[in-house]
Amino acid sequence: MSSDDNAAGVLVGHPVVDRLFRAGRRLRQWDAGHRWAMDTAVVLLIFLLFAAPDIDHRGPGDGPLRLTQLPAGQMLLLQAALLLPLWWRRRAPLATFYTVLAIFMAQWSAGVMLRADVAVLVAVHSLALHGRLGRLPWAVPGLAVAVVVVVVRLSGVVSVWDVLFVLASFGTAAIALGFAVRLRRAQLAVLRDRAVQLEIERDQRSRLATATERARVAREMHDILGHSLSVIITLADGGAYASDTAPERGKEALRLIGDAGRSSLAELRRMLGILREQADEPTLAPQPGIADLEPLCRQIRAAGPRVEYRSTGELDALDVGVQLAAYRIVQEALTNSLKHAGPHTRIGLTLQVDGTRLRITVRDSGPPAGERPAPPAGEGHGVVGMRERAALYGGTVTAGPSPGGGWSVTAELDRDNEPA
């Protein structure tokens, strides 16, 4: 680190510098709501520093450059003509500049030199700070004429090169200071806009993450509730029918309803436990996977349908995320078959691993002859949820009527694809 960097670091953290920065910030905040008051204060300050001494001037002074001695009335009139236009230096900088410059050239053409002529430098500074960049070249001809007037008036007492050096020095300082402040303000504006943009992007990312998590939880809740309630309703209907003719079948149905309810309640508690903010570490349970498909099929069989489950390939080697997606897709497809084809349908479930692709096929035979099928689900939340799960792993889901009757669902997942 250089000595300049060390010095800058010391200055930034110095209490006096910090107080000056805070004072400047408070002044800018006050100026934002009291612009006319600030402009008035600037004009009064220039008058007290440069114009008032001319009014109290008692003699012609010594040296080659002598300030002009005028009556108080004429002195005040000239000073007002030079200083009052500065009141509009921020609202109309180019007009203010040419007004002050015109008074200045008329005054010097008449052989009058005042301390209030510093208003020209203030007008040049304001033009560089507040003027439109495209209009700044318009000030060059006026400045050139003013320089010629001053050189002509002082050529008899001061060297032309000395006059040009002084004018160039003061003019360059005023313009450079104006551009420096302008660039600094532009940088601060860009930083403020960037900070606002970053805050907006952060809020958007937070909202997107919240929406994504809500969609994920909604899919899980839909799968759990939709499957469990369909099984419970089917078992309850079958148990009510069998309670008079085969009481043992009715008791078995009630037992299965209890098992399905307890299993669903456990899953719901796990899901809600994730959502609740707890100080202690939550109880974690593994997500369902391929190994849980056989118990799922037994649960569906208990509700009535005949389910044939076949699998090929190394299913246990699949990623846990792929296994969860496959389980939920199969669960939703079996639930839809039970719901729309009824308890007397036949369902074929096939899982096949082929290279990097996992293919899932669920096909039911539809309701038996004489039974009226339930209205089709169409593009409901279940099909949409299956497609969303498959899309996370670069896959697709196709659902529709089978050529030989019934309904089929076919899903393909990429086992090597990372979740989007």
N, C-alpha and C positions, 0 to 999 in steps of 0.2 A: 504494500500500500504506500502511495506517495505521500509526501508532506502536505500537499494540497488536500488530499482526501482526509488526512488526519485533522487538518485545520477545519475543513468543512464539517467533519463529525463533531468537533468541539463546539463549533458555532451553532449547529442544529440543536444540540442538547443544552445550550447555555440558557439559564433562566431569563436573562435580559432579552435574548433573541426570541424565546418562546412568548414572553409578554408582548413584544413588538408584533409578532405574528398574530396573536390573539386580538390585540388592539386593531391591527389592520383588518382582520376578519370582521370584527364588530363594526368598524367604520364602513366597510363595504355593505354589510347588511343594513345599516342605517341609511346609507346612500341609496340603496335600492328602493326605499320607500319615501325618500326626501331629496329627489334629484335637484329640484329648484333651490332648495336650501343649501345644498352642497355647492352648486354653481355660484350662488350669491356669496357664500363664504370664500370661495376662491377669488372672486373679483375684489372683495373687501380686503383680503390678505395682500393681494398684489398692490392695491391702492395704498395700504399702510406701509408696505415695505419700499415701494418705488415712487409712488406719486406724491405722498405727503411730504417727503423731504424737498421736492421741487417747490412746493407752495411756500415753505419756510426758508427758501434760499434767499440770502441777503446780498450776495455779491457775485461778481462774474467768475470768481475762482481763478486759480492759477493753472499754468500748463498750456500746452497747445490745444487741448480739447476743452472747451468751456460750455457749460450748460446755459441754455438761453434764459434770460431774465424777462419774464412777461408779467403783466398785471394779473392779479389773482383770478379775476373773472375769466380772462382768456386762457389762463393756465388750467383752470378747472374744466373749461369747455373742451380743450384739446385732450386732457386726460380722460374725460368722460367718453369722448369719441373713440379713444383707443381701447378703453377697458370695458365699457358696457357691452360691446359685441361679444366679449368672451362669455357672457351669460348663456349664449346659444352654441358654445364651442362643441358640445357633445351632440346636440340635435341637428345642427347644420354646420359641420366643420369647414366645408369648402367655402360656403358663403361667409362665415365668420372670418376665415383667413383672408379672403379678398377684401372684405370691409376694413379690417384692421390694416392690411397692407396699403389700401388706397389712402387712408388717413395718414399713415406713416410716410408715404411718398409725397403727399401734398405738403406735409409738415416740413420734411427735409428739403423739399424744393424751395420752400420759403425761408430756409436757413434756420429752422427751429430744431433743437435737439433736447429731448427730455429723457429722464429716467424711466418714465412710463412706456418708452419704446420697447421695453422688455415684453410687452404684449404681443409683439410680432413673433418672438420665440415661443411664447405660450400657444399662439395660434398655429405655428408650424408643428409643435409637439402634438397638439390636439388633432390636427389633420392626419398626422402619421398614425395616431392611436385610434381615432374614431372614424376617419374617412373611408369611403369605399376605395378599394385597391385600384379599380379601373379608372377612378377619377383623380388619383394622385398625380399623374403626369400633367394635369391641367394647371397645377400650381407652379410648374417650372418656369413658364414665361413671366409670371408675376415676380417670382424671386429674382430672375435675371434682371428685370427692369429695376427692382429695388436695389440690387447690388450696384448697378450702374449709377443710380442716383447717389448712393452713399459714397462711392468712389469719387465721383465728380465733386461732391461737396467737400470731401476731406483731402482731395489731391494737393491742395496748397499747403497743408500743415502736416500731413502724415504720408509716408510712402505708400504708393498704390499696393505694393506687395504686402505691406503690413496690414493694410485695410482688408485685403482679400484673405489673408491668413486668419485674422480675427473673425471675420464674417463666416468663413468656412468652418472654423473651429466651433463657434457657437451654434451655427446652423446644423452641422453634423451631429453635435451632441444632442440637440433637441429632437432631431429626426430619429437618431439611434435609440434614444430613451423611449420615444413613442413606439417604435417597432418592437423593442424589447418587452415593454409592458404588454403590447398587443399579442406577441407570441406566447408570453407566459399565460395570459388569460385564455388563449386558444388551447394551450396544453391542458390547463385546468378544466376547461369545458369538455375536452375529449376524455380526460380521466373521469370526470363526473358521469358523462354519458356511458363510459365503459363500465363504471361501477354499477350504474342503474341497470345496464344490459345484463351484467353478470348476475345481479340480484334477481332479475326477471327470469333468466335461464335457470338459476338455482331453484326458484319457486316452481318453474315448469317441470324440471326434473323431479322435484319432490312430488308434485301432483301426479306426474306420469307413473312414478314408482308406486304411489298410493293406489292409483287406478289399476295398475297391473296386479298389485297384491289383492285388491278387492275382487278382480276378475278371477284370480286363481282360487281365492277362498270361495267365491260363488260357484265355481265349477266343482270344487270338492264337496260343498254342501249339497249341490244339486245331485251329484252322483250318489252320495250317502243316503240322502232322504228319498230320492226317486227310487233307488233300488230297494231300500228297506221297506218303504211303504207299499210298493207294488207287491213284494213278497208277502207282507203282512195281510194286505187286503185279499190277495188270492187265497192264502191259508184260512183267513177268517170266513170267506165265502164257502170254501170247501168244508171246513169244520161245521159250519151251520147246517149245510146240506146233509153231512154224515152223522150229525148228533142224534137223529132219530133212528136211522137204520143201522149205523155202526158206531156205537158210543166210543169204542176204543180208538177209531180213526179221529173222532172229534177231540179226544184227549191229546192224541199225538199232534193234531193241528195246533192246539193251544200251546203245547210244549215248544213246538217249532216257532210259533209266534213270539213266545217269550225269549227264545234264543236269538231270533232276529232283532227283537227290540233291544236286548242287552248289548248285542254287538254294535248296533247302530248308535246306541247311547254312548258307548265307549269311544267310538270314532268321533262323535259330536263333541264330547268332552275334550278330546285331544285337540280338535280344531279350535274350539273356543279357548282352550288354555293357551294356544299360541297367540290369540288375539289379545288376551288380557295381559296387562302389565303387572307382573308379580316381582316382589323384591327377592324372593327365594328362587332357586333354579327350578324351572318347570320340569314336570315328569315327561320324559321323551319316550315315544313308542316308534318302532320301525314302520315305514310306509309299506303298504301291500305291494307285492310283486308277483312274479310268475308262479312262485310256489304256492300262492294263495288262490290260484285259479281253481284248483281241484275242490277246496272247501266251498268256493263260490258256486261251482257247478252243483255240488251236493245240496246247497241251500236252494237253488233253483229247482232241482229235482224234487225236493221236498214239497214245493208248491204245486207240483203236478207235471210239468213238461218233462219229456225224455231228452236228456242232454248227452250228446256224444262228443267227448273231448279227445282230440288227437294233436300231437305236437311232434315236430322234427327239427333237428339241429340242436346246437348248444344254447339252450335258452337261459340256463343259469349263469352263463358268462356275460349276459347283457348288462349294460350299465343300469344302476338302480333307477335313474331317471327314466330310461326307456321302459324298464319293467313297470314302473308306476303308471306311465302313460298307457302301456298295453293293458294293464289291469283295469284301469278306468274305462278304456274304450270297450273292453269285453263286458265289463259290468253294465255299462249303459246299453250296449247292444242286447244283452240277455234280458235286461229289465224291459226294454221296448218290446222284445218278442213275447215276454210273459204278459205284458200289459195289453198288447194289440192282437196277439194270436191266441191268447187264452191258455189255460192250464193243460189242455190236451194236445198241444202242438209238439212237434219233434224239432229239436235244435241241434245243428251241427256246428261245432266250434273247432277251428283248425288254426294252429300257430306254426309257422314255418320260417326258419332262418336260412336265407340264401345269400351267402356272401356278407355284404354289409347291410342287407335289407331284411327287415322283419315284416312278414305278411300275416295279417290277421283276417280270418273269414268267419263270420257268424251268419248262418242261414237257417231260417225256420220254415216249416212246411205250411204255415198258416193255420187258421182254425179248421177243425174237422167239418165235413159236410153237414149242413144243417145248422151250424152255429154261425151267428152273425158276428163278423169281425168288428173290433172297435175302430173308430175313425183313425185314419193314419196320422202319425205325428207330424209329417211334413218336415219343414225346416224349423223345427222347434229348438229349444235350448239344448236338448240332448245331442242332436246332430251337430249343432254349432260347437258345442263343447268338445265333441270328439274331434272335429276338424281343427279346432284350436290346439288341442293336445298333440295331434299328429303334426301340425305345422311347426311346433316347437322343435321337432326333430327332423325337419325337412321332408315330412311325409304328407300323404293325402288320405282322405276318407271318401268312399263312394257308398251311398245308401240308396236302395230302390227296390222295386218288386223283382222277384226272381222269375226267370222264364217259365219254370214249371209250377209256379204258384208260391205264395209266401213272400217273405221279405229277406233281403240279404244286406249285410254290411261288410265291406272290404276296406281294410286299412293297411297302409304300408308306411313303415318308419325306417329312417336311416340310423342304424345303430352307432355309427361313428360321427354323427352330426351333433355339434354342440347346440344347446338350447339357444334360440334367438333372443 
